Amino acid sequence: MEAPMRQPEEIRKRKLKARPVPCIAIPTRAFPLPVPPPLAVPLPPPPSASASSSSPSLPLSSSLSSFPLSAIANDNNTPRHSDLVRLRFLGSGASGNVHLVRHLPSSQLFALKTLPLSLQDDAARHNLQREIQILCQAHHPHVVRCHGLYEINAEAQILLEFMDGGSLSSKILNETQIALVFRQVLLGLEYLHKRRIVHRDLKPANLLINSLDQVKIADFGVSRILSRTIDPCNSSVGTIAYMSPERIDTDRNQGGYDGYAGDVWGVGVSALEMFMGRYPFLPPGKRPDFGTLIWAICGDEAPAMLIPQEATPQFRSFLEACLQKDARKRPTVSHLLSHQFVAPR
């Protein structure tokens, strides 16, 4: 007698467990807003014009290529690349390496993000130009400002506003702090969404704070830029832990994906993580494999079951609205701004 065929659901579960993903960092440290952590390394004073030639800090590049990308993104106010001096390394990730740099004429600090370029045709370069132009034209108090772009030796270097408080990754906040943070995040997202810009990778690591207690969204649009410039098989664009169910399981929407609703899901996951002090969809200390992580996000369990009992009704309502498994039931960012949890008190 022939063995009974496996059900499609069993086959899918088996396939989902095939590939490992990097462990998600478990937050362990409280972050008492509004005081941001100090800079780890004291910054040197700006060198004088006479001393700049003997300074150990060197300009980022002595030989610049042509600027077909930067020409479309920069203006007369964009700092010259030769006037930037690298101070220290800030961090790295799927979206590239970031260094702290100083603009010598003004002594102003910036963050310089480096992205690899691998464009083989004019159409791809044109699409990238359009994405970067959108990135550099976004001006909002709760969106990290892009000040210019340089194309150097097969790299795109994006000059960004420096946020001296770092990211909100691994920070544990109370409800009052979370409400203050995410009202600012939602205001920034509303600005982006009205301009038809979708973030696609909203998570605590992409939410930055400065010494003025301003929270700003970082890396918006970078996921789209990366998808055009590097091999998607070798990248982690759109961290899977913060992806919405319909983006992972395309059968859920017959292959369609609403990026605006996906950003709202990212708001919910990020807010819940900051409250719980760990990634919410897995048990404490659990090292996820690909299948376990996807099953936790796309499975039948309602995210509302994950919300701690100590959450107030207002916060619970906010999280439940953001974490609807059905993307069509999630409110827009504009609607969320009127929610009693984040509305001005």
N, C-alpha and C positions, 0 to 999 in steps of 0.2 A: 504493500500500500504506500502511495506517495505521501511524503510528509506534508502537513498543511502549510500553505504559504503564510509567510509573516505578514502581519498587518502593516500597512504603510506607516502608521504611527510608530510601531516598533522599529522599523527600519530607520525612520528619521531620528529617533532617540539615539540609536546606535551610531549613526553618522555624526551626530552633534558632539559626541564624546571623543572625536578623533584627534582634534588639534588643541594643544595647550596655548594659553595666553599668559602674558606676564601677570604676576601677582599684583593685586590692587593694594596700594598702600593703606594701612589701617591707621586712621588718625589717633593720636595719643596725647595731644597737647592742647590745653585750653588757649583761647585767644581772646583776651578781655578787650573788646572794642571799647573806646575808639583808639587805643594806643597800638600802633603798628610796631613790629620788631625793628630794631635799629639796623643800619647797614653793618654787615659783618666785617668789612674792611674800611678803615678811615680813608677818605678820598684825599689824594694829594692836592695841594693848591694849584691853580692853573699856572702853567709856566709862562714866563714873560717872553716877548718876542726874541730877546737876545739870548735867552737860555734855552729856547725850544730846540735849537740844533743839537745841544748836548744832552737833552733829556733822554732817559732810557726808554720812554714811551715813543713809539714810532707811528707815523701815519699808517692807516690800515692798508693802503696799497700805493705803490709808487707808479704802477703802470695800469691805467684804466683803459678798458676797451671802449668801443663806441657805445652810445647810450640809447638804443632804440626803445628800450622799455622805460627808462627813466625820463626820457624826453616827453613821454605822454603823461607821466604822473607828476613830474616836478614843475615848479614855477621859479620865479626870480627870488623867492624867499627861502628856497630849499638850501640848507647848508651845503657847502662844497665838501665833497668826500675827503679831499686833501686837508681840510681843516678839522677833521675828526681824529681824536687820539683814543686808543683803546685803554681802558683802565683795569677792568677785570671781567672774568667770566661770570655770567649770572645763572645760566642753566641751559639745558637742552631737552629736546623731546622730539616727537614725530614731526613737529613743525619747524625744526631746525635749531641751530645754536643761537644763543643770545649773549651779547656782551654789553657791558656798561661803557659808554664812550662820552668824551667831553668835546664840545665844540669850542675850539680855542678862542676865536674872536669874542664870544659871548660868555664863556665859562659855563654854559648851560649843559646839563646832563641829559643824555638820551639812551635808549636801549636800541641796539642794532641787531636785528634778526637776520640770519643768513639762511637762504633756501637754495637747494640745488636746482639747476636748470638743465632740462634735457628736452629741448624743443627741436623737432626734426623738420617742421614745415612752417610755412608762413601762416597758415590758418591757426595752428596751435599758438604761435606767438601773438597773433592778433587777439585771440581769446584771452590769453594771459594779460595782455595790455589792458583789455577792457576790465578784467577783474581787479587789477591793481589800481586803475583809475578810480573805480568805485571805492576801493579801500582808502585811498588817499583823500577822497572828497567827503568822507564822513566826518562831520563835526558835531559832537554832542558831549555834554558834561559827563556822561556815564558811558562813554565809548573811548577806548584808548586811541589817541590821535596818531595818525600816520603823517610824518613830516616829509617824506620823500623816499625815493628808490634809486639804487645804484646797481648797474649790471657790471660785474667784474669777474673775468675769468670763469665763465660758465656758472656764476652764482648771482642770485638776486639778493641784494642786501636792503632791507627795509628799515628805515629810521623811524623809531616809534617813541612816543612819550614814555618817560621813565617813571614807574610807580614805585616809590621807595619803600612801601610797606610789604611788597611781595604779593603772593597769591593767597587765596583763602583755602588752599588745599591743606588737609590735615588739621583744620581748625575746628574746635568745638564751641558752638555758640548757644546762647539761650534764645528763647522765642523773641524777646524784645530786639536783640541784636539781629536775628534772622529777618525779622520784619523790616528793620532799617536797611539791611543789605539788599534784600530782594525787591524792595520798592525801587531802589536805584537801578538794580539789574533790569527790572521790568520797564523802567523808563528808557533805558538804553536799548532794550530789545524792541520796544514800540517804535522808536526812531528808525532802527534798522529795518523792521518789517514794513513800515510805511514806505520805505525806499526799495522794497522788494529784495532785501538782503537777508538771507537765512544764515544762521551761524553754523549749524550742523554738528558742533562739538562742544556744546555748553556743559561745563563741569567746573568744580571748585578751582581747579588749576588755572582756568581761563578767566577767573574773576580776581581782579587786582585791587589793592587798596593803597592809598597814599597817606602822607602825614596830615592831610586836611580831612581825613575820614571819608574821602570820596571813594566809592566803589565803581570800577569801570570794567567793561567787557573787553577782553583781549582776544586776539586770534580770530575774530569774525572775518569770514572771507578767506582766511588762510587755508582752510581745508579744501575749498574750491580751487585755489591757486595750486596747492600741492597735487590735487588730482589731475591737473593739466601738465605738471612738470616732472613727476617722478612715476616710476612703475607702481601701479596700485597693488600689485602682488607683494611688493617689498615695503609697503608703507602701512601705517596704522591710522589712516585718516578716519576721523570720527570714532573716538574711543568707544569700543563696543559696550563697555560697562554702562555707558550713559546714553546709548542708542535706544530709541523707542521700539516697542514690539513690532510695529508695522514696517519699520526700516529693516529689521533683521529678518522677519518672516514676511516676505513680499506676497505670499499667497493670501495673507490676511486682507490686503487691499487690492487683490488682483494685479499686483505689480506696481500700483500707484503709491506715491509717498508725498505727504504734505509736510514740507520742511518747517513751516510755521508751527504746526502742531507738535512736530518733533522737538523744537526748541522749548516749548512749554513743558514737555516731558522732562527735558534736561533741567529745567527750573525745579521741578518737583523732586527729582532724584538728588540734586545738589542740596536743596534745603533740608531734605530728610537726612542726608549724610552729615551735614553740619550739626544737626540736632542730636543724632545718635552717636556721633563720634566715630563712625565707621561706615563702609559701604553697606547700604541697607539690604541688598537683595541676597546676601550670603551670610551664614553664621559667623560670629567673631573668629578671626584667625583662619578662616577657611581659604585655602589656596585654590582658586577656581581653575578648572579646565574649560575648554571652549564650550563643550556640551552643557556642563553644569551651569555656566553663566547664562547661556542662551535660554536654557530651560527655565531658569529662575526668572528671566525677564518676560519670556513669551508663554510661560505655562499658565495654567488655569487659576492659580492662586491670585486673589485680588490684592493689589498693593496696599489697600487699606489695612489688611491684616498685619502689615509690617510696622505700622505707626505705633510707637510706644503709648501705653495707657496714660502716661502723665501729660501727653500733649493736650492743650486746651481745645475746646470745640472749634474755635476760630481757626487755629493752626491745622487741625485735622481736616476741616472743610477745605482749606486752601490746598493741602497736599492731595486730598482725594480728587479735587478738580483737575490738578495738574497730571495726576497719575492714572487717568482713565485709560484702560487698555484699548478702548475704541477711540481712535484719534478724532472721530467726528464729534465725540462728546466732550472733548477738552475745550475750555474757553479760549478765546483769543487773548493775547497779551493785554490789549486795551481793556477787555472785560476784567481780567485779573487785577488790574490796577484799581478797580473799584471794590475789590473784595475787602471785607472788614479787617482781615488780618494785616494787610499792607496799607490800607487807606490811612491818610494822615489823621493823627489823633489830636 
